[in-house]
Amino acid sequence: MYRLTPVSLGVALPALLLSSAAWADLTPAQVWGDWQQYLQGMGYDVTATEATNGDTLTISDLTINFPAPQNNGSVTMTVGAIDFSQNNDGTVAVVMPASLPLTIAANDNGTEPDFTMDLNYTQSDHSMTVSGTPEAMTYDYNAATIGLTMAKLIVDDKTYGAENARIDIAGTGLISSTTMTVGEMRGYEQDSKIAALTYDVFVKNPQESGQLELKGGMSDLDMQGTGMIPLEVSDAADMAAMIKAGFDVSGKFSYNAGTSILNFQDPRQGAFASATSSENGELSVAMGPGGVSYAGTQDGLTMSVKVANLPFPIDLSMANGGFNLAMPVVKSDEPQDFAFGLTLGDFVMSDMIWGIFDPANQLPRDPATIDLDLTGKAKLLVDVLDPNAATQFAGPPGEMDTLTVNTLVVDAVGARLEGQGDIKFDNTDKTTFPGMPKPVGTVNLLLAGGNTLLDKLVAMGLFPQDQAMGARMMMGLFAVPGTAPDTLNSKIEFTQDGQVLANGQRIK
């Protein structure tokens, strides 16, 4: 769970509220009460009209109001009527119409809305059942089709129709199960699947004729999430306070066979268009006391880009790619873990691109690979997610403690660079290396094919002969010949007394 923006709230609310197992009897009032407790606990103002008819509780004119980030007014969302009906087996059916209107309005002055968006959430052959106990409710939601469409957009009293703005999201085969537990914290576990999803987003500036169009789709979507959320939040925009109160969530999203088409028109800078496809992909996110982390992978990625004033497309492909980023966010007296990684596996460019700088085909055009894996520890001197962090501390927000190069591989155009290393930083000494903490440790490097590549670059005219000579002198200073032809080894040492050694020779 995270702080919802107006748009994300409008998109996510149906899935949040719609979400395995019948345990004990639940009542409609208990389910609706849990919704209220959750929304109000997040700091939202909730108003609604309640009406009971037999075993059915009807909620209409549901309005959710919450402050916008940075105290920029507020956001209001209005939802149509929802029925909570008692089932004979002790579960509760949450009955929504085939079309559920959502209205999102925002302002920055507390008076008239500056932004209003009307959305329609649609569904067919749908059902949602809530089972369990008041302390542990499970939402099971199924729908043959789902959709989210923007019906109207008003900005500063100006209405934008479909010719200027549209949002159209459609999915099939939705199956979702979400279990909510309430104790000292609110916990949740969610597992959702969508057979296929398409999207169509269009925005046009009527004053400047600029426009953006994004279309695409993916299949076999799988979304999983788990987390703990404080029962009461004073300010949901203050993520530092949320984490200190126990906020700890993670989620993973995966898909198969994704495609997207982007068209951008700018009257001043020209057009930009791209078409991408991938065999599959995955994205994971986590946020909590241990820090923030992101990781993603894609396989079988292809991309074709067209840029204004370029007479041919830029065609690229990659067998696999990925990234990961993890960093601490909470102030601590002790160093905390961080990580960064990047992988571009079997990266290929079209011959047309190669021809721009290598028309004679002198460079090897084998697939290129970049693989980088860094880990380490750092000490944070301030809560980086605190909205007032910038005013609380002057200078860098943290100190590097250790850095480990687990993997460094750059394999391209016939040359290959590999590296590993470990560095410890002394933050009490910023004079040995002025302005930075003193490093102590070793980095090992291996370069294969470097001289051959340099010769080819000189022959192609891309590298002047005198600069190539200087480069070879530098390689001779920092490296020694390896056992294999055209290989160079380099061991760079940062000593405790502040020296820098290259293969045992002092260079500082």
N, C-alpha and C positions, 0 to 999 in steps of 0.2 A: 504494500500500500504506500502511497506517496501523496503529496499535495497535488490535488487535481486542479488543472486549469479549466476555464469555461468549456473549451472545445473537448478536452479529454474527458471531462465529466459527462458531457452530453453523449459522447461515444461509449463511455464505459459504464454509465449507470445501469442500462438494461442488463449487461453481463454481470455487474456487481450484485444487483438485486435478484438476478435470475440464477440462480445456480441450484447420503446415499444410504438409505436404510431406514426403516421405520422402527423406532425404539419404543418410546412411550407416547402417551397422548400429549398433543399440543393444541392450543386454542388459537383462533385468529388474533385475539387481543395480544397474546404472548408474542406472536410473530411480528405484528405491527409494533409492539412495544420495543422489540429488539432493534428494529429498524430505527426507531426514534432514538433509542439509547446510543446506537452507533453514530448516527448523524450529529446528534447534539454533543456527544462526547468528542467529536472532531471539531467542535466549535461552530457548527452551523446552526442557524435559526431555522426551525421547522414549524410550519403551520399547515393545517389541513382540516377539512371537514369530514367528520366521522358519522356514519349512519349504520345502524344494525337492523337487519331484517332476517329473523330466524337465526340460522347458523352462519350467516354471511355478514362480514364487516366490510363496508365500502368506504374507501378513502378517496376523496375527490378534492380538487383544487389544492393539491400538494405543492407547496412552495418551499424551496430550500434557498436560504440566503447566507452568504459567507463573505468575509472581507477579502478583497483582492490583495495579491502580494504587494509589498512595499507600501501598504496603506493607500493604495490608489483606488479608493472607493470600495465598491462591493460588486458581487456577482449574484444574480438571482436566477434560479431555475424553477420552472413550473412544469409539473407532470400531470397528465390526465388521470382519470379514475382507475383505481385498482381495487379488485375484490379479494378478500381473504375468506375462504369458505372451509368449513369443517367437513372433513371426510369421515366416513364410518369407521375407518381403521385407526383413527386417532391422529392422522396427519392433516395438514392444512394445504389446500390448493390455493395458489396465488393466481388469480385469473385476470389477465390483461386482454384488452381488445386486440384485434388483428393489427390495428394501427394505434400507436401510442404517441401522442404529441409531446414534444419537449420544447420548452422555450428557455433560452439563455439570454439574460440581459445583464449588461455591465455598465458602470458609470465611474467616473473619477472625481466627481464632486458631491456625491451623495444626493443628487436631485434627479434630473432627467437622465434616462439611459443614453449613453453614447454608442452603445452597441447592442443590437438585438438579433438573435438568430432563432428561427423556428425550424425545428427538426421533426421528422417523423420516423419513429422506430417501427418497422413492420415485421410481422412474423406470421407463419402459417403452420398448421398442424402442430401447434405448440402446446406444451404442458409444463407446469412447474409445481412441484410438490415439496413441502417442507416437513421433515420428520425429525425425531429425536426428542430432546428435552429442552427446557428453557435455557439450560446452561450449555447445551451442545446441539445446535440445529444444523441439519444437512439439507441443502437446497439441490434438488435434481431438476434440471431444465433441459428440455429437448425441443427442437424445432426443425421442421423440414426446410424452411427458408427463413432467413433474417435479412433485414436491410436497414440502412440509415440514409435518409435523404434530406437535404436541406430544402425547405419550402420557401423560406424568405430570409433575407438579410438586410438589416437597416443599420447604417453607420452615419452618425451625425445627421439624422432626419432624412437621409437619402436612401431610397430603396433600390436594392440591386436584384434584378431578376436573373433568370437562368442564362441570359446572354452575357452577364458579367460575372456570375459566381455560381458554382454548383458543387455539391458533395453528394456522391452516390456510391454507397458501399453495399455489396450484396454477398450473402453467404448461403451455403447449403449444408445440410447434415450436421447441425449443431448438437453436441452432447456435452453437458456441463454438470459437474458435481462440486459443490463447495460446502465445506463443513466449518461452521463458526462456533467457537467455544468461548465462554465467558468465565473468567476467574479473577485473579488479580490483574490480569491482562486479557485483551481480546486476541485470540488466536484464530488463524484460518488456514485451511488447506484447500487448494483448488486444482481441479484437473478438467480441462476443456479441450474439445476436439471440434474442428470444422473441416468438412470434406473439401470444400473449395471456397475461395474468397476472391472477389474482384473489387476494384476501386476505380473511381473516376472523379478527379478533382480538377476544377477549372476556376481560375481567377483572372479577371481582366480589369485594368485600370482605364476607366472611360475617358480620363483626361489626357493620358499620354499614349493610349493605344497599346501599351505593354500588356502581355498576358503570359500566364503559366498554365500548362495543361499536363497532368500526370495521370496515366492510366496503367493498370497492371493487374496481376492476379497471382495466386499461388494455390497449391493444393496440399491436402493432408496436414493441416495446421494442428499443432499440439502445443497447448499452453498449460504450464504448471506453475503453481506459486504456493508459498508458505510464509508465515510470518507471525509476529507478535506486535500488537498495537496498544498503546496506553488507553485505558478506558476513558480518561478525560484529558483533553488537550487544551491548554490555554491559548496557544497560537500555533496552528498547524503549519504556518509558513516558516516557523523557526525550527528547522530540522535539527539544529544542535540540541535544543531543549527536548525535542521529540526523542532523539537517540539516548540522551541521558535518562529519559523517563522509561526506556525499555524498547523503543521502536527498533525492530529487527526483522527485515523482510528479504525474500529472495524469490526470483522467478526465472523461468526458462521458456523460450519460444522457439519452435522449430517448424520447418515446412519442407515441402518437396516442389520441384518444378515451378520456380518463380520466374515471372517476366515483368518488365516495366518499360514504359515509353514516356519520355519527358520531352516536351516542346516548350521552349522559352523564346518569347519575342520581346525585344527591346528596341524602340525606335532610335535610340542613340548608339547602342553598341551592337546591334544586329541580332541575329538568331542563334540559338543554341539548341541542339536536339541530341538525344541519346536513346539507345535501345539496349537493354540488358536482359540476360537470362542466366539462370543458374539451375543446376540439378537439385540442390538442396542447400539449406542454411540453418544456422542455429544462433540464437542470441540469449545470453544469460546476464542477469543483473542482481546485485545484492547490495543492501545498505543496512548498517547497524553499528554497534559499538566497535566491531572489528574493522570498520572502514567501508569504503565504497569500492565495488569491483564490477567490471564489465568484461565480457568475453564473447567473441563471435567467430563463426567459421562459415565458409561457403565453398562448395565444390562445383566444378564445371562452369565457371563464370565466363561469359562472353559479353563484350561491350563494343558498340559501334557509336562513335560520337561525330557529329557534324557541327563545325564551328563556322561562323560567318567569315567570309573572305578566305576560307581554306577550300581549295577546289576538290578535295577528296576526303572521305571519312577516315577517322582514326579508329582502326579495328584492333582490339586487344582481346586476349583470352588468358585464362589462368586455370590450371588444374585444381588447385586448392589455395585458399587464403584464409588468414585468421589474424586475430589480434586479442590481446588481453591487457587489462589495466586494473591495478589494485592499489589503493592508497589509503592511509589513515585519515580520519577527519576529526578525531577527538584529541584535544590537548592532553599530553601525557609527559611525565618526567622520564619515562623509559622509552627507548627507541621502539618503533612499531614497523611491521612488515610492509613493504611495497613491492610492486612487480610491474613490468612492462614487457610485452612480447609482440612481435610482428612476423608473419609468415606470408610470403608470396611464392608459391610453388609452381614451377614450370610456367613462368610468365612468358607470353609470346606476343610479338607485335607483327603487324602485316608487313609484307615486303614493300609496300608503298611508303610506309613510315621509314623503314630502314633506308630506302632509296634517297631520302632527304640528306642524310649525312654519310651514307656509304653506298654511293651509286655503283661502284666497281665491285661490290660484294666481297670486300677484303676481310671483313670481320665475321667470325663464326656467329651464326644466327640460331644456335641451339637454345632451347627454353632456358630462361634464367630463373634463379632461385635466390631469395633473400630470407634469411632466418635469424631472428634476433630474440634472445631470451635474457632479460635482466631481472635480478632480484636484489633485495637489500633491506636495510632498516634505516628509518629516519625518525627524528624526534620532532613532534609538532609543538610549537610554542604558543599556538592559539587555536581555538575551535574554528576551523575554516568554514563551516556551514553556518556559523553565527552571523546574522545580518549585520551586527555591529563589529565584526572582527577587524575590519579595516581601520576602525577608529581606536581599537584597543591596543594595537601593537605597531610600532614603527620598525621597519626593517623586514628581512625575510621571515616568512611564517614558520619556518622550520629549519632543522639542521640535518644534513646527511651524516649518517653514522657508518654504514657499510654499503658497498656496491659489489655485486658478483655478476660477472659476465659468464653466464652458463653456456651460451651458444652465440657465436657470431659467424655467419656464413653469408658471403656475397659471391655468387657463382654466375658470371655473365661474360659474354664476348670473349670466351676462351681463357679467362683468368678466374682464379678462385682464392678468396681471402677467408681464412678461418681464425678464430680467436677465442680465448678464455682468459679469465682473470679474477682476482679478488683484491679489493682495496678497502682499507680501513682509514677513516678520516678523523683527524685530531682537531676538534673544533676549538680547543684552547690555544692553538697556534695558527694564526692567520698572518704571520709575518714572513715565514719561510717561503711561502708562495703568496705574495701580497694579495689580500682581499679574499682569499679562499682558505679553507681548512687544509692542513698538511695531510697529503695522502701517504699511506704506507701499505705496500703490497706489490703484487707482480701481475703483469699482463703478458701473455704469450700469443704471438701472431705467426701465421704461416701464409705466405703468398706463393701461389703456383701460377706460372704463365705470365707474370708481370712484365718481364723484359720483352717477351714476344708481343704482347699487347702494345707496349710502348713503341716498338719498332713499327707496327702497323699504323698506329695513330700518326707517327711522323710521316710515313709514306703517304698517308691519306691527306696530309696537310692540316690535320686538325690539331697538331701539337708541334710547335716550332722546335727545331733541332737543339737550340741553346737551352730551352726549357727542359727538354728531354734529358740533356746532359746534367742539368741541375737536379732533376728527379732521380737520376741514377746515383749521383753523389749522395743524396739524402738516403736512398735505400742502402748504399754501402756503409753509411754512418750508423744506421739503426738496425741493420740486418746482416746476417751471415748466410753464405750459400748452404742450401740443404743437401741431403744425400741424393735426391732426384734432380734431373736436369731442370733448369729454369725454376728453381724453388728458392725461397728465402725464408729464413727463420729469424724471429726477433723476440728477445726476452727483455721487456722493459721493467725495471725494478725501481720502486720508490722506497728509499731506506728510511730508518727511524731518525737518522741525523740529517735528513733533508736532501740527500743526494738523489740524483736520477741516473741510473745505469742502463745502458743498452748493450746487452750481451757481455756484461762485465766491464764495459768501458764507461767511465764517468762522462756525462754530457751536461751535468749541472752539479 
